[in-house]
Amino acid sequence: MSIYRGPYYSATGCDSSPKPGTNALVSWFLGAYASRGAANLGTYACKRLGSGWSIHAERRAADLGTAPYGGVDSSWGWNLANALRLNSAELGIQCIILGRRIWSCVQPDAGWRSYSGQYHGHAHVELIPSAARNLTAATIQSLIGGSGGPTTQGGIMLPRKGDGLDANGKALPSSHPVRESVRYWQRRLVRLGFDTIKKGDPESWRYDGIYGDGMQRAVAASRRAYGAENHNVERITGWHAERLDYEVARRNGPAGQVPDSVIKTAAQAAVSDAIGRVRLTLPK
C-alpha cells in the first residue's frame, strides 16, 4: 500500500482503442459494488479540456458511478476513493476526483484538496499509460478486495454539449461511436415530446448525432419537466438518463408499468454501452 508519486501523464489526443487496464478497473468496480448500485458512467470521450485534452480522450480515465441515480456522494464511494488513493502506486492511478475534492500525483501528500468542478455521484479515476495497458482486476482485488464483474469495453460518457464534433468544431464521421451515442438520446428526447430541432430547421438535424443548441434546448426542457433544479446543465446526467429511459418504458411497457429493477438495469446498460446502441428490452 503506497501513494503514487511519479509524473502526471497528460493526454495528447483522441485514442478510442480499448485499454485492458481501464476495462479491468471498471469490471472490478462493477463486480465489487454491484449490490450498492455501482454503474459504469463511461471511459471514452474525445474532448478538449482547456488548451489540452481530457484523459478520457485516451481512454485512461473511468467514471465510476457511486451514486449515479441520487447524485449524492455516498459514504462507500468515499471509502472506495480513499482505498484507490492509498494504493495508487501499485494500481498506477495518477488522479482521483469525487465531489468537490481532488487528489493527484502533482501534490501526492496533500490529501484531498478543494476542486472547482463538480463530480458528484461518481469518482473520476485516471490511470498512467502503463496501468491503462496492464492493470488487471486480480491485482485490484488482491489489494482492495471485492470480486470482478462482467468484462466491459468501457462506455462512452453520457453526452454533453459539443459532442459529435472534433476539436476543431468539424462533425465527426456519421458512424462515429460518439455520434451514435448522441443519436440514442436524441431519439429518447423526441419520443418523449422534446424535439431536438426548432421550426425552420432541416429535418436531418433531428437525429444528426451532434449535441448542439437544438439538443440543448430539448435537454433543458426535459429537465424542467421532470423537476430538476438546474435546467441548463450542458450534459445528460446519470439521474436524467435514468428518468428518460424510465419515461419511455412507462409509456410503452406492459399496461404502462415496468418494475423499477427492470428500468434500472436498462438505464445502466444504456449508460455503459460502448456505442450507445443498447435499447430497453422489456418483458412482453
URDABEL-V903514 format. One record per backbone hydrogen bond with DSSP energy under -0.5 kcal/mol. NH is the residue of the N-H (numbers start at 1). CO is the residue of the C=O. If there is no record, write none. Layout:
{{NH CO} {NH CO}}
//
This chain:
{{9 7} {10 8} {11 53} {15 57} {20 18} {21 132} {22 132} {23 19} {24 20} {25 21} {26 22} {27 23} {28 24} {29 25} {30 26} {31 27} {32 28} {33 29} {34 30} {36 33} {37 34} {38 33} {39 65} {41 39} {41 63} {43 155} {44 155} {45 56} {47 45} {49 52} {52 49} {53 11} {54 47} {57 54} {58 55} {59 56} {60 55} {61 43} {62 125} {63 42} {64 62} {64 123} {65 39} {65 63} {66 64} {66 121} {67 121} {71 67} {78 74} {79 75} {80 76} {81 77} {82 78} {83 79} {84 80} {85 81} {86 82} {87 83} {88 85} {89 2} {90 2} {91 87} {92 88} {93 88} {94 126} {95 126} {96 103} {97 124} {98 101} {99 119} {99 122} {101 98} {102 113} {103 96} {105 94} {107 104} {108 105} {110 107} {113 102} {113 111} {115 100} {119 99} {122 119} {123 64} {124 97} {124 122} {125 62} {125 123} {126 95} {127 60} {128 92} {132 128} {133 129} {134 130} {135 131} {140 136} {141 137} {142 138} {143 139} {143 140} {144 140} {145 140} {145 141} {149 27} {156 273} {157 44} {158 41} {161 234} {162 211} {163 160} {165 162} {166 170} {169 166} {172 164} {176 173} {179 176} {180 176} {181 177} {182 178} {183 179} {184 180} {185 181} {186 182} {187 183} {188 184} {189 185} {190 186} {191 187} {192 188} {192 189} {193 190} {194 189} {195 193} {201 198} {205 202} {206 203} {208 205} {211 163} {212 210} {216 212} {217 213} {218 214} {219 215} {220 216} {221 217} {222 218} {223 219} {224 220} {225 221} {226 222} {227 224} {228 223} {231 229} {233 230} {236 159} {237 235} {241 237} {242 238} {243 239} {244 240} {245 241} {246 242} {247 243} {248 244} {249 245} {250 246} {251 247} {252 248} {253 249} {256 253} {257 254} {262 259} {263 259} {264 260} {265 261} {266 262} {267 263} {268 264} {269 265} {270 266} {271 267} {272 268} {273 269} {276 273} {282 280}}
//
